[in-house]
Amino acid sequence: QVQLVESGGGSVQAGGSLRLSCAASGYTYGRYYMGWFRQAPGKEREGVAAIDSSGSVTYAKVSADSVKGRFTISKDNAKNTLYLQMNSLKPEDTAMYYCAADRGANRFGYLSPASYNYWGQGTQVTVSS
């Protein structure tokens, strides 16, 4: 059974940093693609960054504010852990952050929630101005 457990969320001031972790178990970690998503109150869940089984990464552009350059997704296959390093945080980054995983054909793109069947419980990130 696939299990994903996020940690590392918290409250920071604008300009601060956080590193989220997602510990994975129950499957052959290296064969899956994984992603970080976030959902703010009243908004749809949106993809932030994703990494495929070969290590190629994709970052989202959210409106006119791209997370690329501020956020870095990485994974440690030996530890079965996915990371999201978030720097220069802004109040608009406030959301519940989720990690997700899946494998096989990816019809909707790595940043679409529809591409994932396995989800963690989420970790809250709050950025104050």
Rosetta constraint file for C-alpha pairs under 8 A:
AtomPair CA 1 CA 25 HARMONIC 7.81 0.50
AtomPair CA 1 CA 26 HARMONIC 4.93 0.50
AtomPair CA 1 CA 27 HARMONIC 7.15 0.50
AtomPair CA 2 CA 24 HARMONIC 7.35 0.50
AtomPair CA 2 CA 25 HARMONIC 5.83 0.50
AtomPair CA 2 CA 26 HARMONIC 4.42 0.50
AtomPair CA 2 CA 27 HARMONIC 5.88 0.50
AtomPair CA 2 CA 118 HARMONIC 6.87 0.50
AtomPair CA 3 CA 24 HARMONIC 5.71 0.50
AtomPair CA 3 CA 25 HARMONIC 5.23 0.50
AtomPair CA 3 CA 26 HARMONIC 6.10 0.50
AtomPair CA 3 CA 118 HARMONIC 7.60 0.50
AtomPair CA 3 CA 119 HARMONIC 7.74 0.50
AtomPair CA 3 CA 120 HARMONIC 7.06 0.50
AtomPair CA 4 CA 22 HARMONIC 6.18 0.50
AtomPair CA 4 CA 23 HARMONIC 5.64 0.50
AtomPair CA 4 CA 24 HARMONIC 4.68 0.50
AtomPair CA 4 CA 25 HARMONIC 6.68 0.50
AtomPair CA 4 CA 99 HARMONIC 7.15 0.50
AtomPair CA 4 CA 100 HARMONIC 7.36 0.50
AtomPair CA 4 CA 118 HARMONIC 7.60 0.50
AtomPair CA 4 CA 119 HARMONIC 6.29 0.50
AtomPair CA 4 CA 120 HARMONIC 4.58 0.50
AtomPair CA 4 CA 121 HARMONIC 7.63 0.50
AtomPair CA 5 CA 21 HARMONIC 8.00 0.50
AtomPair CA 5 CA 22 HARMONIC 5.27 0.50
AtomPair CA 5 CA 23 HARMONIC 5.18 0.50
AtomPair CA 5 CA 24 HARMONIC 6.65 0.50
AtomPair CA 5 CA 120 HARMONIC 5.30 0.50
AtomPair CA 5 CA 121 HARMONIC 6.65 0.50
AtomPair CA 5 CA 122 HARMONIC 7.69 0.50
AtomPair CA 6 CA 20 HARMONIC 6.95 0.50
AtomPair CA 6 CA 21 HARMONIC 5.49 0.50
AtomPair CA 6 CA 22 HARMONIC 4.27 0.50
AtomPair CA 6 CA 23 HARMONIC 6.47 0.50
AtomPair CA 6 CA 98 HARMONIC 7.04 0.50
AtomPair CA 6 CA 99 HARMONIC 6.86 0.50
AtomPair CA 6 CA 120 HARMONIC 6.31 0.50
AtomPair CA 6 CA 121 HARMONIC 6.96 0.50
AtomPair CA 6 CA 122 HARMONIC 5.92 0.50
AtomPair CA 6 CA 123 HARMONIC 5.97 0.50
AtomPair CA 7 CA 20 HARMONIC 5.76 0.50
AtomPair CA 7 CA 21 HARMONIC 5.26 0.50
AtomPair CA 7 CA 22 HARMONIC 6.45 0.50
AtomPair CA 7 CA 122 HARMONIC 7.95 0.50
AtomPair CA 7 CA 123 HARMONIC 5.98 0.50
AtomPair CA 8 CA 18 HARMONIC 6.95 0.50
AtomPair CA 8 CA 19 HARMONIC 5.86 0.50
AtomPair CA 8 CA 20 HARMONIC 4.48 0.50
AtomPair CA 8 CA 21 HARMONIC 6.07 0.50
AtomPair CA 8 CA 123 HARMONIC 7.12 0.50
AtomPair CA 9 CA 18 HARMONIC 6.96 0.50
AtomPair CA 9 CA 19 HARMONIC 7.50 0.50
AtomPair CA 9 CA 20 HARMONIC 6.17 0.50
AtomPair CA 9 CA 123 HARMONIC 5.23 0.50
AtomPair CA 9 CA 124 HARMONIC 5.19 0.50
AtomPair CA 9 CA 125 HARMONIC 4.98 0.50
AtomPair CA 10 CA 18 HARMONIC 7.77 0.50
AtomPair CA 10 CA 123 HARMONIC 7.93 0.50
AtomPair CA 10 CA 124 HARMONIC 6.14 0.50
AtomPair CA 10 CA 125 HARMONIC 5.06 0.50
AtomPair CA 10 CA 126 HARMONIC 6.18 0.50
AtomPair CA 11 CA 125 HARMONIC 6.04 0.50
AtomPair CA 11 CA 126 HARMONIC 4.63 0.50
AtomPair CA 11 CA 127 HARMONIC 5.84 0.50
AtomPair CA 11 CA 128 HARMONIC 7.52 0.50
AtomPair CA 12 CA 16 HARMONIC 5.96 0.50
AtomPair CA 12 CA 17 HARMONIC 7.35 0.50
AtomPair CA 12 CA 18 HARMONIC 7.96 0.50
AtomPair CA 12 CA 126 HARMONIC 6.37 0.50
AtomPair CA 12 CA 127 HARMONIC 5.04 0.50
AtomPair CA 12 CA 128 HARMONIC 6.35 0.50
AtomPair CA 13 CA 89 HARMONIC 7.68 0.50
AtomPair CA 13 CA 127 HARMONIC 5.30 0.50
AtomPair CA 13 CA 128 HARMONIC 4.74 0.50
AtomPair CA 13 CA 129 HARMONIC 5.98 0.50
AtomPair CA 14 CA 88 HARMONIC 6.90 0.50
AtomPair CA 14 CA 89 HARMONIC 5.33 0.50
AtomPair CA 14 CA 90 HARMONIC 4.99 0.50
AtomPair CA 14 CA 91 HARMONIC 6.27 0.50
AtomPair CA 14 CA 127 HARMONIC 5.74 0.50
AtomPair CA 14 CA 128 HARMONIC 5.69 0.50
AtomPair CA 14 CA 129 HARMONIC 5.24 0.50
AtomPair CA 15 CA 87 HARMONIC 6.99 0.50
AtomPair CA 15 CA 88 HARMONIC 4.12 0.50
AtomPair CA 15 CA 89 HARMONIC 4.88 0.50
AtomPair CA 15 CA 90 HARMONIC 6.41 0.50
AtomPair CA 16 CA 87 HARMONIC 6.17 0.50
AtomPair CA 16 CA 88 HARMONIC 5.51 0.50
AtomPair CA 16 CA 89 HARMONIC 5.49 0.50
AtomPair CA 17 CA 85 HARMONIC 7.50 0.50
AtomPair CA 17 CA 86 HARMONIC 5.40 0.50
AtomPair CA 17 CA 87 HARMONIC 4.40 0.50
AtomPair CA 17 CA 88 HARMONIC 6.24 0.50
AtomPair CA 17 CA 89 HARMONIC 6.18 0.50
AtomPair CA 18 CA 85 HARMONIC 6.16 0.50
AtomPair CA 18 CA 86 HARMONIC 5.26 0.50
AtomPair CA 18 CA 87 HARMONIC 6.74 0.50
AtomPair CA 19 CA 83 HARMONIC 6.82 0.50
AtomPair CA 19 CA 84 HARMONIC 5.57 0.50
AtomPair CA 19 CA 85 HARMONIC 4.36 0.50
AtomPair CA 19 CA 86 HARMONIC 5.92 0.50
AtomPair CA 20 CA 83 HARMONIC 5.50 0.50
AtomPair CA 20 CA 84 HARMONIC 4.99 0.50
AtomPair CA 20 CA 85 HARMONIC 6.38 0.50
AtomPair CA 20 CA 86 HARMONIC 7.89 0.50
AtomPair CA 21 CA 81 HARMONIC 6.62 0.50
AtomPair CA 21 CA 82 HARMONIC 5.69 0.50
AtomPair CA 21 CA 83 HARMONIC 4.55 0.50
AtomPair CA 21 CA 84 HARMONIC 6.56 0.50
AtomPair CA 22 CA 81 HARMONIC 5.41 0.50
AtomPair CA 22 CA 82 HARMONIC 4.93 0.50
AtomPair CA 22 CA 83 HARMONIC 6.27 0.50
AtomPair CA 22 CA 99 HARMONIC 6.43 0.50
AtomPair CA 22 CA 120 HARMONIC 7.93 0.50
AtomPair CA 23 CA 79 HARMONIC 7.92 0.50
AtomPair CA 23 CA 80 HARMONIC 6.12 0.50
AtomPair CA 23 CA 81 HARMONIC 4.57 0.50
AtomPair CA 23 CA 82 HARMONIC 6.58 0.50
AtomPair CA 24 CA 29 HARMONIC 7.22 0.50
AtomPair CA 24 CA 80 HARMONIC 5.48 0.50
AtomPair CA 24 CA 81 HARMONIC 5.92 0.50
AtomPair CA 24 CA 82 HARMONIC 7.78 0.50
AtomPair CA 25 CA 29 HARMONIC 7.43 0.50
AtomPair CA 25 CA 80 HARMONIC 7.10 0.50
AtomPair CA 28 CA 32 HARMONIC 7.36 0.50
AtomPair CA 29 CA 77 HARMONIC 6.89 0.50
AtomPair CA 29 CA 80 HARMONIC 6.13 0.50
AtomPair CA 30 CA 53 HARMONIC 5.76 0.50
AtomPair CA 30 CA 77 HARMONIC 6.27 0.50
AtomPair CA 31 CA 53 HARMONIC 5.31 0.50
AtomPair CA 31 CA 103 HARMONIC 6.68 0.50
AtomPair CA 32 CA 52 HARMONIC 6.81 0.50
AtomPair CA 32 CA 53 HARMONIC 5.41 0.50
AtomPair CA 32 CA 101 HARMONIC 6.34 0.50
AtomPair CA 32 CA 102 HARMONIC 5.38 0.50
AtomPair CA 32 CA 103 HARMONIC 4.59 0.50
AtomPair CA 32 CA 104 HARMONIC 7.71 0.50
AtomPair CA 33 CA 50 HARMONIC 7.39 0.50
AtomPair CA 33 CA 51 HARMONIC 5.81 0.50
AtomPair CA 33 CA 52 HARMONIC 4.11 0.50
AtomPair CA 33 CA 53 HARMONIC 5.13 0.50
AtomPair CA 33 CA 101 HARMONIC 5.76 0.50
AtomPair CA 33 CA 102 HARMONIC 5.68 0.50
AtomPair CA 33 CA 103 HARMONIC 5.88 0.50
AtomPair CA 33 CA 110 HARMONIC 7.87 0.50
AtomPair CA 34 CA 50 HARMONIC 5.64 0.50
AtomPair CA 34 CA 51 HARMONIC 5.48 0.50
AtomPair CA 34 CA 52 HARMONIC 6.31 0.50
AtomPair CA 34 CA 82 HARMONIC 7.80 0.50
AtomPair CA 34 CA 99 HARMONIC 7.16 0.50
AtomPair CA 34 CA 100 HARMONIC 5.55 0.50
AtomPair CA 34 CA 101 HARMONIC 4.32 0.50
AtomPair CA 34 CA 102 HARMONIC 6.57 0.50
AtomPair CA 34 CA 110 HARMONIC 7.95 0.50
AtomPair CA 35 CA 47 HARMONIC 7.29 0.50
AtomPair CA 35 CA 48 HARMONIC 7.45 0.50
AtomPair CA 35 CA 49 HARMONIC 5.65 0.50
AtomPair CA 35 CA 50 HARMONIC 3.92 0.50
AtomPair CA 35 CA 51 HARMONIC 6.19 0.50
AtomPair CA 35 CA 99 HARMONIC 5.62 0.50
AtomPair CA 35 CA 100 HARMONIC 5.28 0.50
AtomPair CA 35 CA 101 HARMONIC 6.46 0.50
AtomPair CA 35 CA 110 HARMONIC 7.14 0.50
AtomPair CA 35 CA 111 HARMONIC 7.05 0.50
AtomPair CA 36 CA 47 HARMONIC 6.21 0.50
AtomPair CA 36 CA 48 HARMONIC 5.49 0.50
AtomPair CA 36 CA 49 HARMONIC 5.36 0.50
AtomPair CA 36 CA 50 HARMONIC 6.17 0.50
AtomPair CA 36 CA 84 HARMONIC 7.48 0.50
AtomPair CA 36 CA 97 HARMONIC 6.88 0.50
AtomPair CA 36 CA 98 HARMONIC 5.67 0.50
AtomPair CA 36 CA 99 HARMONIC 4.53 0.50
AtomPair CA 36 CA 100 HARMONIC 6.42 0.50
AtomPair CA 37 CA 45 HARMONIC 6.54 0.50
AtomPair CA 37 CA 46 HARMONIC 5.42 0.50
AtomPair CA 37 CA 47 HARMONIC 4.36 0.50
AtomPair CA 37 CA 48 HARMONIC 5.16 0.50
AtomPair CA 37 CA 49 HARMONIC 7.19 0.50
AtomPair CA 37 CA 97 HARMONIC 5.63 0.50
AtomPair CA 37 CA 98 HARMONIC 5.07 0.50
AtomPair CA 37 CA 99 HARMONIC 6.16 0.50
AtomPair CA 37 CA 100 HARMONIC 7.63 0.50
AtomPair CA 37 CA 111 HARMONIC 7.87 0.50
AtomPair CA 37 CA 113 HARMONIC 7.76 0.50
AtomPair CA 38 CA 45 HARMONIC 5.57 0.50
AtomPair CA 38 CA 46 HARMONIC 5.53 0.50
AtomPair CA 38 CA 47 HARMONIC 6.57 0.50
AtomPair CA 38 CA 48 HARMONIC 6.83 0.50
AtomPair CA 38 CA 95 HARMONIC 5.79 0.50
AtomPair CA 38 CA 96 HARMONIC 5.39 0.50
AtomPair CA 38 CA 97 HARMONIC 4.26 0.50
AtomPair CA 38 CA 98 HARMONIC 5.92 0.50
AtomPair CA 39 CA 43 HARMONIC 6.24 0.50
AtomPair CA 39 CA 44 HARMONIC 6.01 0.50
AtomPair CA 39 CA 45 HARMONIC 4.40 0.50
AtomPair CA 39 CA 46 HARMONIC 6.36 0.50
AtomPair CA 39 CA 95 HARMONIC 5.23 0.50
AtomPair CA 39 CA 96 HARMONIC 5.27 0.50
AtomPair CA 39 CA 97 HARMONIC 6.57 0.50
AtomPair CA 40 CA 44 HARMONIC 7.36 0.50
AtomPair CA 40 CA 45 HARMONIC 7.48 0.50
AtomPair CA 40 CA 94 HARMONIC 6.71 0.50
AtomPair CA 40 CA 95 HARMONIC 4.32 0.50
AtomPair CA 40 CA 96 HARMONIC 6.28 0.50
AtomPair CA 41 CA 95 HARMONIC 7.32 0.50
AtomPair CA 45 CA 113 HARMONIC 7.25 0.50
AtomPair CA 46 CA 111 HARMONIC 7.36 0.50
AtomPair CA 46 CA 112 HARMONIC 7.18 0.50
AtomPair CA 46 CA 113 HARMONIC 7.11 0.50
AtomPair CA 47 CA 60 HARMONIC 6.41 0.50
AtomPair CA 47 CA 111 HARMONIC 4.46 0.50
AtomPair CA 47 CA 112 HARMONIC 6.05 0.50
AtomPair CA 47 CA 113 HARMONIC 6.88 0.50
AtomPair CA 48 CA 59 HARMONIC 5.99 0.50
AtomPair CA 48 CA 60 HARMONIC 5.05 0.50
AtomPair CA 48 CA 61 HARMONIC 7.97 0.50
AtomPair CA 48 CA 67 HARMONIC 7.19 0.50
AtomPair CA 48 CA 111 HARMONIC 6.83 0.50
AtomPair CA 49 CA 57 HARMONIC 7.13 0.50
AtomPair CA 49 CA 58 HARMONIC 5.50 0.50
AtomPair CA 49 CA 59 HARMONIC 4.36 0.50
AtomPair CA 49 CA 60 HARMONIC 5.91 0.50
AtomPair CA 49 CA 72 HARMONIC 7.94 0.50
AtomPair CA 49 CA 73 HARMONIC 6.43 0.50
AtomPair CA 49 CA 111 HARMONIC 6.64 0.50
AtomPair CA 50 CA 57 HARMONIC 5.58 0.50
AtomPair CA 50 CA 58 HARMONIC 5.21 0.50
AtomPair CA 50 CA 59 HARMONIC 6.61 0.50
AtomPair CA 50 CA 73 HARMONIC 6.99 0.50
AtomPair CA 50 CA 110 HARMONIC 5.99 0.50
AtomPair CA 50 CA 111 HARMONIC 6.40 0.50
AtomPair CA 51 CA 55 HARMONIC 5.65 0.50
AtomPair CA 51 CA 56 HARMONIC 5.47 0.50
AtomPair CA 51 CA 57 HARMONIC 4.36 0.50
AtomPair CA 51 CA 58 HARMONIC 6.42 0.50
AtomPair CA 51 CA 73 HARMONIC 7.15 0.50
AtomPair CA 51 CA 74 HARMONIC 7.33 0.50
AtomPair CA 51 CA 110 HARMONIC 7.83 0.50
AtomPair CA 52 CA 56 HARMONIC 5.49 0.50
AtomPair CA 52 CA 57 HARMONIC 6.61 0.50
AtomPair CA 57 CA 73 HARMONIC 7.30 0.50
AtomPair CA 58 CA 110 HARMONIC 7.48 0.50
AtomPair CA 58 CA 111 HARMONIC 7.74 0.50
AtomPair CA 59 CA 66 HARMONIC 7.75 0.50
AtomPair CA 59 CA 67 HARMONIC 6.68 0.50
AtomPair CA 59 CA 68 HARMONIC 5.75 0.50
AtomPair CA 59 CA 111 HARMONIC 7.97 0.50
AtomPair CA 60 CA 66 HARMONIC 6.26 0.50
AtomPair CA 60 CA 67 HARMONIC 6.34 0.50
AtomPair CA 60 CA 68 HARMONIC 7.16 0.50
AtomPair CA 60 CA 111 HARMONIC 7.16 0.50
AtomPair CA 61 CA 65 HARMONIC 6.16 0.50
AtomPair CA 61 CA 66 HARMONIC 4.24 0.50
AtomPair CA 61 CA 67 HARMONIC 6.47 0.50
AtomPair CA 61 CA 68 HARMONIC 7.68 0.50
AtomPair CA 62 CA 66 HARMONIC 5.62 0.50
AtomPair CA 62 CA 67 HARMONIC 7.44 0.50
AtomPair CA 67 CA 71 HARMONIC 5.48 0.50
AtomPair CA 68 CA 72 HARMONIC 7.26 0.50
AtomPair CA 70 CA 86 HARMONIC 6.01 0.50
AtomPair CA 70 CA 87 HARMONIC 5.08 0.50
AtomPair CA 70 CA 88 HARMONIC 6.08 0.50
AtomPair CA 70 CA 89 HARMONIC 7.66 0.50
AtomPair CA 71 CA 84 HARMONIC 6.64 0.50
AtomPair CA 71 CA 85 HARMONIC 5.49 0.50
AtomPair CA 71 CA 86 HARMONIC 4.46 0.50
AtomPair CA 71 CA 87 HARMONIC 6.10 0.50
AtomPair CA 72 CA 83 HARMONIC 7.97 0.50
AtomPair CA 72 CA 84 HARMONIC 5.60 0.50
AtomPair CA 72 CA 85 HARMONIC 5.04 0.50
AtomPair CA 72 CA 86 HARMONIC 6.59 0.50
AtomPair CA 73 CA 82 HARMONIC 7.50 0.50
AtomPair CA 73 CA 83 HARMONIC 5.67 0.50
AtomPair CA 73 CA 84 HARMONIC 4.60 0.50
AtomPair CA 73 CA 85 HARMONIC 6.44 0.50
AtomPair CA 74 CA 82 HARMONIC 5.99 0.50
AtomPair CA 74 CA 83 HARMONIC 5.23 0.50
AtomPair CA 74 CA 84 HARMONIC 6.57 0.50
AtomPair CA 75 CA 80 HARMONIC 7.51 0.50
AtomPair CA 75 CA 81 HARMONIC 5.71 0.50
AtomPair CA 75 CA 82 HARMONIC 4.30 0.50
AtomPair CA 75 CA 83 HARMONIC 5.80 0.50
AtomPair CA 76 CA 80 HARMONIC 5.90 0.50
AtomPair CA 76 CA 81 HARMONIC 5.36 0.50
AtomPair CA 76 CA 82 HARMONIC 6.44 0.50
AtomPair CA 77 CA 81 HARMONIC 6.60 0.50
AtomPair CA 89 CA 93 HARMONIC 6.47 0.50
AtomPair CA 89 CA 127 HARMONIC 6.76 0.50
AtomPair CA 90 CA 94 HARMONIC 7.56 0.50
AtomPair CA 90 CA 127 HARMONIC 6.11 0.50
AtomPair CA 90 CA 128 HARMONIC 7.66 0.50
AtomPair CA 90 CA 129 HARMONIC 7.54 0.50
AtomPair CA 91 CA 126 HARMONIC 7.33 0.50
AtomPair CA 91 CA 127 HARMONIC 4.65 0.50
AtomPair CA 91 CA 128 HARMONIC 5.52 0.50
AtomPair CA 91 CA 129 HARMONIC 6.06 0.50
AtomPair CA 92 CA 127 HARMONIC 7.57 0.50
AtomPair CA 93 CA 125 HARMONIC 7.57 0.50
AtomPair CA 93 CA 126 HARMONIC 7.48 0.50
AtomPair CA 93 CA 127 HARMONIC 6.72 0.50
AtomPair CA 94 CA 124 HARMONIC 7.86 0.50
AtomPair CA 94 CA 125 HARMONIC 5.39 0.50
AtomPair CA 94 CA 126 HARMONIC 4.58 0.50
AtomPair CA 94 CA 127 HARMONIC 5.44 0.50
AtomPair CA 95 CA 124 HARMONIC 6.12 0.50
AtomPair CA 95 CA 125 HARMONIC 5.53 0.50
AtomPair CA 95 CA 126 HARMONIC 6.60 0.50
AtomPair CA 96 CA 122 HARMONIC 5.95 0.50
AtomPair CA 96 CA 123 HARMONIC 5.56 0.50
AtomPair CA 96 CA 124 HARMONIC 4.38 0.50
AtomPair CA 96 CA 125 HARMONIC 6.02 0.50
AtomPair CA 97 CA 122 HARMONIC 5.26 0.50
AtomPair CA 97 CA 123 HARMONIC 5.27 0.50
AtomPair CA 97 CA 124 HARMONIC 6.07 0.50
AtomPair CA 97 CA 125 HARMONIC 6.92 0.50
AtomPair CA 98 CA 119 HARMONIC 6.91 0.50
AtomPair CA 98 CA 120 HARMONIC 5.86 0.50
AtomPair CA 98 CA 121 HARMONIC 6.70 0.50
AtomPair CA 98 CA 122 HARMONIC 4.40 0.50
AtomPair CA 98 CA 123 HARMONIC 6.58 0.50
AtomPair CA 99 CA 119 HARMONIC 5.98 0.50
AtomPair CA 99 CA 120 HARMONIC 5.61 0.50
AtomPair CA 99 CA 122 HARMONIC 7.13 0.50
AtomPair CA 100 CA 116 HARMONIC 6.20 0.50
AtomPair CA 100 CA 117 HARMONIC 7.47 0.50
AtomPair CA 100 CA 118 HARMONIC 5.43 0.50
AtomPair CA 100 CA 119 HARMONIC 4.43 0.50
AtomPair CA 100 CA 120 HARMONIC 6.36 0.50
AtomPair CA 101 CA 116 HARMONIC 5.77 0.50
AtomPair CA 101 CA 117 HARMONIC 6.84 0.50
AtomPair CA 101 CA 118 HARMONIC 5.25 0.50
AtomPair CA 101 CA 119 HARMONIC 6.67 0.50
AtomPair CA 102 CA 115 HARMONIC 7.35 0.50
AtomPair CA 102 CA 116 HARMONIC 5.26 0.50
AtomPair CA 102 CA 117 HARMONIC 6.07 0.50
AtomPair CA 102 CA 118 HARMONIC 6.32 0.50
AtomPair CA 106 CA 110 HARMONIC 6.98 0.50
AtomPair CA 106 CA 115 HARMONIC 6.00 0.50
AtomPair CA 107 CA 115 HARMONIC 6.81 0.50
AtomPair CA 108 CA 112 HARMONIC 5.88 0.50
AtomPair CA 108 CA 114 HARMONIC 6.54 0.50
AtomPair CA 108 CA 115 HARMONIC 5.68 0.50
AtomPair CA 109 CA 115 HARMONIC 6.61 0.50
AtomPair CA 110 CA 115 HARMONIC 6.56 0.50
AtomPair CA 111 CA 115 HARMONIC 7.73 0.50
AtomPair CA 112 CA 116 HARMONIC 7.78 0.50
